[in-house]
Amino acid sequence: MSTRVLICGASIAGPILAHCLALHDGFEVTVVERASGLRPGGQAVDLRGPGKELIKRLGLDERIRAACTEVLGMSAVDRDGNELNRHLATDLGGDGPIAEIEILRGDLSELLYEETAGQAEYRFGDHVVELEQRADRVEVRFASGLRETYDLVVGADGLRSGTRAMVFGPHEDYVRDLGALIAYFDVPNHLELDRWMLYHGKRGHAAAIRSIRDNREATALIAVPGVSADYDHRDVAGQKALIRERTAGMGWEVPWLLDRMDEAEVFYFDTCGQAHLPSWSAGRVVLLGDAACCAAPTSGQGTNQAFIGAYILAGELAKAGDDHSAAFSAYERLMRDYVAGNQRMGALTAVPFAEPEEAAEWNDDRTLGTVHGIELPDYAVL
Ligand SMILES: Cc1cc2nc3c(=O)[nH]c(=O)nc-3n(C[C@H](O)[C@H](O)[C@H](O)COP(=O)(O)OP(=O)(O)OC[C@H]3O[C@@H](n4cnc5c(N)ncnc54)[C@H](O)[C@@H]3O)c2cc1C
């Protein structure tokens, strides 16, 4: 009999887990996403080091590389737009601050969805509102009123995971703020950037613009000082007002960006934060990706963690047969050191929301993404 798995969240961690489970026999997978469709937006996410090796094993290398942004590099600029220093995508073997495998987050989510839509059932516009664990199953009630029973439930629903809140307790117990709030939105490529990113940092504040999609479009990022308690995560107008207020006096292109913020089709705002939990599973419920161990966008490792975690979780579940507890323990044991390294990195690299000269120094010294790795276990896959 198949193991019925419910995955909550269809961004990156959810769909890549669906893909990894489909590489083994015996899983019947449903993915539920709270939003009414795949969520677009965000800037680019990266795969570095072991993540690059993993996509080859998962048969996704070619598709992901074909969808990469092909950005050539990034310049830090002062408030008048003068270049202070630059990083190339080829630096540090492609694992540097601008990674060789860099893909727009929305594109990666769509690619993973397309890859797995025939292997898992996707349901959009719904979410779990009640979850009861029994010795041999989990009984779930959805917001739509649907009631179902699963063998296992995976919370792949991000830093502010509703699954985690239901089973482990409130966000405040697990989410650690790093002191910055970040907004991502689309803008025209008015600077005519050619596969390039510009970054302007001023202590506690940062702004960046990069061209995307063959330079036809651009995306912007603005980071300001702040913590989760400063805003309501469902009040977009309030978030924009906060960005305006806290960027006052920032030079460079920031006033122009603020003028474009309201016209943006896609606006995404979140805390630069991390998730720290003593355990990633409780009974038949397990957490994956940002819900379990978000290392903050500044680590550049969120997608690596989601991919590697999904690969290991699926592999251990397949190996353990009915013993999901053994699988969950092994998954956590194999991932913990790697995650701890990424979280240290995420906290350290939150510092470059500082003077660009300082940012350059940090990036050189800490070699983003390359200071630690993880040995990928071998699993027998189909
Ligand atoms: C719109 C968006 C833009 C992003 N932009 C960037 C970026 O530019 N740079 C960066 O480094 N990181 C970005 N991230 C975060 C990045 O995707 C993650 O750090 C990483 O890839 C791990 O992904 P994840 O799937 O664990 O979490 P997330 O990507 O946060 O995805 C969680 C998913 O779960 C869904 N969800 C939430 N609650 C529930 C629920 N109760 N039930 C079901 N589904 C639920 C959310 O709608 C979302 O689709 C972004 C995330 C989102 C959602």
The ligand as an ORCA input file, in Angstrom:
! r2SCAN-3c Opt
* xyz 0 1
  C       6.665     35.118     -3.461
  C       8.011     34.736     -2.874
  C       9.151     35.449     -3.266
  C      10.413     35.116     -2.733
  N      11.499     35.814     -3.153
  C      12.732     35.484     -2.708
  C      13.903     36.156     -3.172
  O      13.849     37.035     -4.002
  N      15.113     35.810     -2.664
  C      15.221     34.815     -1.746
  O      16.346     34.511     -1.320
  N      14.136     34.145     -1.305
  C      12.895     34.446     -1.753
  N      11.783     33.770     -1.290
  C      12.000     32.673     -0.333
  C      12.548     31.431     -1.026
  O      11.606     30.933     -1.953
  C      12.870     30.402      0.037
  O      13.844     30.915      0.918
  C      13.468     29.064     -0.416
  O      13.455     28.869     -1.782
  C      12.773     27.904      0.311
  O      11.452     27.824     -0.135
  P      10.246     27.219      0.662
  O       9.417     26.514     -0.375
  O      10.716     26.478      1.853
  O       9.457     28.491      1.247
  P       8.682     29.666      0.487
  O       9.331     29.968     -0.794
  O       8.492     30.759      1.449
  O       7.252     29.013      0.122
  C       6.236     28.711      1.031
  C       4.938     28.461      0.234
  O       3.937     27.995      1.132
  C       2.735     28.699      0.875
  N       1.953     28.691      2.118
  C       2.057     29.520      3.182
  N       1.214     29.105      4.149
  C       0.604     27.986      3.705
  C      -0.333     27.081      4.260
  N      -0.805     27.255      5.500
  N      -0.747     26.028      3.510
  C      -0.270     25.834      2.254
  N       0.625     26.672      1.673
  C       1.059     27.727      2.400
  C       3.202     30.075      0.417
  O       2.186     30.734     -0.314
  C       4.387     29.704     -0.455
  O       3.999     29.375     -1.755
  C      10.524     34.064     -1.774
  C       9.376     33.354     -1.390
  C       8.124     33.669     -1.922
  C       6.895     32.873     -1.483
*
